[in-house]
Amino acid sequence: MAERPEDLNLPNAVITRIIKEALPDGVNISKEARSAISRAASVFVLYATSCANNFALKGKRKTLNAGDVLAAMEEMEFQRFLNPLKDSLEAYRRGQKGKKDATEQKKKDKDKKTDTEDQDKNREEEDEERVEEEEQHEEEEEEVVDN
């Protein structure tokens, strides 16, 4: 756990970015207001985490999952955020699946390329052996003809 209360605050850069995205252009915010929002956001995150942890503990788990967070939001009476959160979670999962699929495809392509390269190398080696055998056979024929 954090040693000082300030350690629990969210990074100022993140808070500032969120505030700027939420406000219309041309609206400024004072340092005090930004600090208050930062503290409120940190308290909200801690409270939501604590509630979600309670659901995990009820399930005899030590790891919080998305279902725990959604249940916590409902318990905290933030039902209006459930659908946007579910949509965001689904988009995140699709993105992760897309990344996983892309990685698997890359690996398959790499393996396929490696197999093709190995086959090409084997063909080259066989061709070289065949050429060497033909040259050796020609040399033997020349020796026989010369004798």
Rosetta blueprint (number, residue, H / E / L):
1 M L
2 A L
3 E L
4 R L
5 P H
6 E H
7 D H
8 L H
9 N L
10 L L
11 P L
12 N H
13 A H
14 V H
15 I H
16 T H
17 R H
18 I H
19 I H
20 K H
21 E H
22 A H
23 L L
24 P L
25 D L
26 G L
27 V L
28 N L
29 I L
30 S L
31 K H
32 E H
33 A H
34 R H
35 S H
36 A H
37 I H
38 S H
39 R H
40 A H
41 A H
42 S H
43 V H
44 F H
45 V H
46 L H
47 Y H
48 A H
49 T H
50 S H
51 C H
52 A H
53 N H
54 N H
55 F H
56 A H
57 L H
58 K H
59 G L
60 K L
61 R L
62 K L
63 T L
64 L L
65 N L
66 A H
67 G H
68 D H
69 V H
70 L H
71 A H
72 A H
73 M H
74 E H
75 E H
76 M L
77 E L
78 F L
79 Q H
80 R H
81 F H
82 L H
83 N H
84 P H
85 L H
86 K H
87 D H
88 S H
89 L H
90 E H
91 A H
92 Y H
93 R H
94 R H
95 G H
96 Q H
97 K H
98 G H
99 K H
100 K H
101 D H
102 A H
103 T H
104 E H
105 Q H
106 K H
107 K H
108 K H
109 D H
110 K H
111 D H
112 K H
113 K H
114 T H
115 D H
116 T H
117 E H
118 D H
119 Q H
120 D H
121 K H
122 N H
123 R H
124 E H
125 E H
126 E H
127 D H
128 E H
129 E H
130 R H
131 V H
132 E H
133 E H
134 E H
135 E H
136 Q H
137 H H
138 E H
139 E H
140 E H
141 E H
142 E H
143 E H
144 V H
145 V H
146 D H
147 N L
